[in-house]
Amino acid sequence: MRVLVTGGAGFIGSHFVKRLVAGGDDVVVLDKLTYAGNPENLEGAPVDLVVGDIADPDAVAAAGRGCDAVVNFAAETHVDRSILGPRDVVETNVTGVLTLLEWARETGGRLVHVSTDEVYGDLEAGGASRESDPLRPSSPYSASKAAGDLQVFAYVRTYGVDALLTRGSNTYGPNQYPEKLLPLFLTNALDGEPLPMYGDGRQVRDWLFVEDHCAGIERALRAGRAGEAYNLGGDDERENREITERVLEATGASPDLVRRVTDRAGHDRRYSLDTTKARVELDWAPMTSFDEGFARTAAWYRDNRSWWEAIKSSEGYRAYYDTQYAERLKA
């Protein structure tokens, strides 16, 4: 199969690309190479890398020529960035998805759109989200992802497009850009910098190792039904403060580095996914325990300083970090 992977130079996308290549598929990567897209993530994978925007129909048509399917990882994914600049997420997360759907409509190719558990909103009271539940996004990011999801369903019904989507839980692992909680805390701890914990640290996320997430997306690509959504979760819920404690243990950093900072605006307390549908229809289940996945992740960041030091020393990263955390850490 020849597959176009959009956002394939990012975190989850690059792991997915390497998985397909290892399985014998022919892969083309379309990536805008913004702050989180990194060609180094594709090192060792014989793929065609096309620099372009998924919101650009010409770029999508050129990169997708001869492809049987497109798997869309391209997204503005960070909630804090969406709060700082809510308009920025719409172009990629909504207009970009529409452009890919038009490609699928015109070519007859399959589209797998990679979405998020955040579209379901807060589940502080308990329970787990099912694919049939209403969408209740809480942030500009999750609202834009929900809009993209709904366009997928609309194109399947209206135009008969061969499209489906997956909704993954909080994914972690090697090569994750150091703005999300785990890579940020690991790299800060290794450098003796503060660990800015939002609020009371009692926010709960379901943690899914990146290789398990990619396995589920591949199963959706090969066996998923058009018009369907599939929840891919790790079935391993943990509070942010527990993750922080794990980071301190793994790095030997001082607990004094942990700094409670003002909570994120509109911060959801808990996400949880019911993965029954994916287990039954896709014959998928997460295989990596959190203990194993965390150990592998911590070791990777410890052993690959050059990768993340180059990112964290860049002007763009420092400007964002200072904007996001400087005043909070002073308080």
C-alpha positions as CSV (number, residue, x, y, z in Angstrom):
1,M,0.0,0.0,0.0
2,R,1.2,3.5,-0.8
3,V,0.2,5.8,2.1
4,L,0.4,9.6,2.6
5,V,1.1,10.4,6.2
6,T,0.4,14.0,7.0
7,G,2.2,15.4,10.0
8,G,4.5,12.5,9.6
9,A,7.6,14.3,11.0
10,G,5.9,14.9,14.3
11,F,5.7,12.8,17.4
12,I,3.1,10.1,16.8
13,G,3.2,10.5,13.0
14,S,6.9,9.6,12.8
15,H,6.4,6.5,14.9
16,F,3.6,5.5,12.6
17,V,5.7,6.1,9.5
18,K,8.4,3.9,10.8
19,R,5.9,1.2,11.6
20,L,4.4,1.2,8.1
21,V,7.9,1.2,6.5
22,A,8.9,-1.8,8.6
23,G,5.8,-3.6,7.4
24,G,6.7,-3.0,3.8
25,D,4.4,-0.1,2.9
26,D,5.5,2.7,0.6
27,V,5.2,6.0,2.5
28,V,5.1,9.7,1.6
29,V,5.2,12.3,4.4
30,L,3.6,15.7,4.0
31,D,4.6,18.0,6.9
32,K,4.7,21.8,7.2
33,L,7.7,21.4,9.5
34,T,6.4,24.0,12.0
35,Y,7.8,24.0,15.5
36,A,6.9,20.4,16.3
37,G,7.8,18.8,12.9
38,N,11.3,17.5,12.9
39,P,13.0,15.7,10.0
40,E,15.3,14.0,12.5
41,N,12.3,12.0,13.8
42,L,12.3,10.2,10.4
43,E,16.0,9.2,10.5
44,G,16.5,5.8,9.1
45,A,13.1,5.6,7.4
46,P,13.3,5.6,3.6
47,V,10.4,7.9,2.9
48,D,9.6,10.8,0.5
49,L,9.3,14.0,2.7
50,V,7.3,16.8,1.1
51,V,7.2,20.1,2.9
52,G,3.7,21.5,2.7
53,D,0.5,22.5,4.4
54,I,-2.5,20.1,4.5
55,A,-4.7,23.2,4.0
56,D,-3.2,23.7,0.6
57,P,-5.0,21.6,-2.0
58,D,-2.2,21.7,-4.5
59,A,0.3,20.4,-1.9
60,V,-2.0,17.6,-0.9
61,A,-2.7,16.7,-4.5
62,A,1.0,16.6,-5.3
63,A,2.0,14.6,-2.2
64,G,-0.9,12.2,-2.5
65,R,-0.4,11.3,-6.2
66,G,-0.6,7.6,-6.5
67,C,-1.5,7.0,-2.8
68,D,-4.1,4.6,-1.8
69,A,-4.8,6.3,1.6
70,V,-3.9,9.2,3.8
71,V,-3.5,9.1,7.5
72,N,-3.8,12.5,9.1
73,F,-1.7,13.3,12.1
74,A,-1.2,17.0,11.1
75,A,-2.7,19.2,13.8
76,E,-2.0,22.0,16.2
77,T,-2.2,19.8,19.3
78,H,-1.2,21.8,22.3
79,V,-4.0,23.2,24.4
80,D,-1.9,26.0,25.9
81,R,-0.9,27.2,22.5
82,S,-4.6,27.2,21.4
83,I,-5.5,29.3,24.3
84,L,-2.8,31.8,23.5
85,G,-3.8,31.9,19.8
86,P,-7.2,30.3,19.1
87,R,-7.3,31.3,15.5
88,D,-4.2,29.4,14.7
89,V,-5.6,26.0,15.3
90,V,-8.6,26.4,13.0
91,E,-6.6,26.5,9.7
92,T,-5.0,23.2,10.3
93,N,-7.5,21.3,12.4
94,V,-10.6,22.3,10.4
95,T,-9.6,23.7,7.0
96,G,-6.8,21.1,6.7
97,V,-9.2,18.2,7.4
98,L,-11.6,19.5,4.8
99,T,-8.8,19.7,2.2
100,L,-7.9,16.0,2.9
101,L,-11.6,15.0,2.7
102,E,-11.7,16.7,-0.7
103,W,-8.7,14.7,-1.8
104,A,-10.4,11.5,-0.7
105,R,-13.6,12.5,-2.4
106,E,-11.8,13.2,-5.7
107,T,-9.4,10.2,-5.7
108,G,-11.5,7.5,-4.0
109,G,-8.7,7.0,-1.5
110,R,-9.2,6.2,2.2
111,L,-8.8,8.8,4.9
112,V,-8.0,7.9,8.5
113,H,-8.2,11.1,10.6
114,V,-6.4,10.9,14.0
115,S,-8.4,12.8,16.7
116,T,-8.3,13.0,20.5
117,D,-10.2,12.0,23.6
118,E,-10.4,15.7,24.5
119,V,-13.4,16.1,22.1
120,Y,-15.6,14.3,24.7
121,G,-14.8,16.9,27.4
122,D,-14.5,16.5,31.2
123,L,-15.5,13.3,32.9
124,E,-14.7,14.3,36.4
125,A,-17.8,12.6,37.8
126,G,-16.6,9.2,36.5
127,G,-17.4,6.8,33.7
128,A,-15.7,6.4,30.3
129,S,-16.5,8.0,26.9
130,R,-17.9,5.9,24.1
131,E,-17.8,6.7,20.4
132,S,-21.6,7.5,20.4
133,D,-21.3,10.0,23.3
134,P,-22.0,13.7,22.5
135,L,-18.9,15.9,21.9
136,R,-18.3,18.5,24.6
137,P,-15.0,20.1,23.9
138,S,-13.6,22.5,26.5
139,S,-10.7,24.3,24.8
140,P,-10.1,26.0,21.4
141,Y,-7.9,23.0,20.5
142,S,-10.5,20.3,21.3
143,A,-13.3,22.4,19.7
144,S,-11.3,22.5,16.5
145,K,-10.6,18.8,16.6
146,A,-14.3,18.1,17.2
147,A,-15.2,20.3,14.2
148,G,-12.8,18.2,12.0
149,D,-14.4,15.0,13.3
150,L,-17.8,16.2,12.4
151,Q,-16.7,17.0,8.9
152,V,-15.4,13.5,8.5
153,F,-18.8,12.1,9.3
154,A,-20.5,14.6,7.1
155,Y,-18.4,13.7,4.1
156,V,-19.1,10.0,4.5
157,R,-22.8,10.6,4.6
158,T,-23.1,13.3,2.0
159,Y,-20.5,12.2,-0.5
160,G,-19.8,8.6,0.3
161,V,-16.2,9.2,1.1
162,D,-14.2,6.3,2.5
163,A,-13.2,8.0,5.8
164,L,-13.1,7.1,9.5
165,L,-11.4,8.4,12.6
166,T,-9.6,7.3,15.7
167,R,-9.6,9.1,19.1
168,G,-6.5,8.5,21.1
169,S,-5.9,9.1,24.8
170,N,-2.8,10.9,26.3
171,T,0.0,9.5,24.2
172,Y,3.6,9.5,25.4
173,G,7.0,8.1,24.3
174,P,10.3,8.9,22.7
175,N,10.6,12.0,20.4
176,Q,7.7,13.9,21.9
177,Y,8.1,17.6,21.6
178,P,9.1,19.0,25.1
179,E,6.0,21.1,25.8
180,K,3.7,18.3,26.9
181,L,3.8,17.3,30.6
182,L,6.0,14.2,30.5
183,P,8.8,15.4,28.1
184,L,8.7,18.9,29.6
185,F,9.1,17.5,33.1
186,L,11.7,14.9,32.2
187,T,13.9,17.4,30.4
188,N,13.5,20.1,33.0
189,A,14.4,17.7,35.7
190,L,17.5,16.5,33.9
191,D,18.6,20.2,33.6
192,G,17.6,21.1,37.2
193,E,14.9,23.5,36.1
194,P,11.5,24.0,37.8
195,L,8.6,21.6,37.1
196,P,5.6,23.8,36.7
197,M,2.6,21.7,37.9
198,Y,-0.8,23.1,37.1
199,G,-3.1,23.7,40.1
200,D,-3.3,20.8,42.6
201,G,-1.9,18.2,40.1
202,R,-5.0,16.0,40.5
203,Q,-5.9,16.1,36.8
204,V,-6.4,12.6,35.5
205,R,-5.3,11.3,32.1
206,D,-5.4,7.9,30.5
207,W,-1.8,7.2,29.4
208,L,-1.2,5.3,26.1
209,F,2.3,4.4,24.8
210,V,3.0,5.7,21.3
211,E,3.7,2.3,19.8
212,D,0.4,0.9,21.0
213,H,-1.4,4.0,19.7
214,C,0.2,3.5,16.2
215,A,-0.8,-0.1,16.2
216,G,-4.4,0.9,16.8
217,I,-4.3,3.5,14.0
218,E,-2.8,0.9,11.6
219,R,-5.6,-1.5,12.4
220,A,-8.1,1.2,11.7
221,L,-6.4,1.9,8.4
222,R,-6.6,-1.7,7.3
223,A,-9.8,-2.9,8.9
224,G,-11.9,0.1,10.1
225,R,-15.3,0.8,8.7
226,A,-16.0,4.1,6.9
227,G,-18.0,6.5,8.9
228,E,-16.9,5.1,12.2
229,A,-14.9,6.4,15.2
230,Y,-12.7,4.1,17.3
231,N,-11.4,5.0,20.8
232,L,-7.8,4.0,21.4
233,G,-6.9,4.3,25.1
234,G,-4.3,2.8,27.4
235,D,-6.7,1.9,30.1
236,D,-4.2,3.3,32.6
237,E,-5.4,6.5,34.4
238,R,-3.0,8.4,36.5
239,E,-2.9,11.8,38.1
240,N,-0.4,14.4,37.0
241,R,1.1,14.6,40.4
242,E,1.9,10.8,40.2
243,I,3.6,11.4,36.9
244,T,5.6,14.2,38.5
245,E,6.7,11.8,41.3
246,R,7.8,9.2,38.7
247,V,9.9,11.9,36.9
248,L,11.7,12.8,40.2
249,E,12.4,9.1,40.9
250,A,13.7,8.4,37.4
251,T,15.9,11.5,37.2
252,G,17.1,11.8,40.8
253,A,15.9,15.4,40.8
254,S,15.0,17.3,43.9
255,P,11.3,17.5,44.9
256,D,12.1,21.2,45.5
257,L,12.0,21.6,41.7
258,V,8.2,21.1,41.7
259,R,6.4,24.4,41.6
260,R,2.6,24.8,41.8
261,V,1.5,27.3,39.2
262,T,-1.8,28.9,38.3
263,D,-4.0,26.3,36.6
264,R,-4.7,26.4,32.8
265,A,-7.9,28.2,31.9
266,G,-10.8,25.7,31.6
267,H,-8.6,22.8,32.5
268,D,-10.5,19.5,32.3
269,R,-10.0,17.3,35.3
270,R,-10.3,13.9,33.7
271,Y,-10.6,12.0,30.4
272,S,-11.3,8.3,30.0
273,L,-12.1,6.2,27.0
274,D,-14.2,3.0,26.6
275,T,-12.1,1.0,24.1
276,T,-14.5,-1.9,23.7
277,K,-15.3,-1.1,20.1
278,A,-11.7,-1.1,19.0
279,R,-11.0,-4.3,20.9
280,V,-13.8,-6.1,19.2
281,E,-13.9,-4.6,15.7
282,L,-10.2,-4.0,15.2
283,D,-8.8,-6.8,17.4
284,W,-6.6,-4.2,19.1
285,A,-5.5,-3.7,22.7
286,P,-2.7,-1.8,24.3
287,M,0.3,-4.0,25.0
288,T,2.7,-1.8,26.9
289,S,2.3,-1.2,30.6
290,F,2.8,2.3,32.0
291,D,5.8,1.0,34.0
292,E,7.5,-0.3,30.8
293,G,6.5,2.7,28.7
294,F,7.6,5.2,31.2
295,A,11.0,3.5,31.7
296,R,11.6,3.4,28.0
297,T,10.6,7.1,27.6
298,A,12.7,8.3,30.5
299,A,15.7,6.4,29.2
300,W,15.3,7.9,25.7
301,Y,15.3,11.5,27.0
302,R,18.3,10.7,29.2
303,D,20.2,9.2,26.3
304,N,19.2,11.7,23.6
305,R,20.1,15.1,25.0
306,S,21.3,16.5,21.7
307,W,17.8,16.0,20.3
308,W,15.9,18.0,22.9
309,E,18.6,20.4,23.8
310,A,18.6,21.8,20.3
311,I,14.8,22.3,20.6
312,K,14.8,23.9,24.0
313,S,17.6,26.3,23.2
314,S,15.9,27.6,20.1
315,E,14.5,31.1,20.1
316,G,11.0,30.0,19.3
317,Y,10.8,27.5,22.1
318,R,12.3,29.9,24.7
319,A,9.8,32.6,23.7
320,Y,6.9,30.2,24.1
321,Y,8.2,28.9,27.4
322,D,8.8,32.3,28.8
323,T,5.3,33.5,27.7
324,Q,3.6,30.4,29.2
325,Y,5.5,29.9,32.5
326,A,7.7,32.8,33.4
327,E,5.1,34.9,35.3
328,R,3.5,31.8,36.8
329,L,6.8,30.6,38.2
330,K,7.5,34.1,39.7
331,A,4.1,34.1,41.5
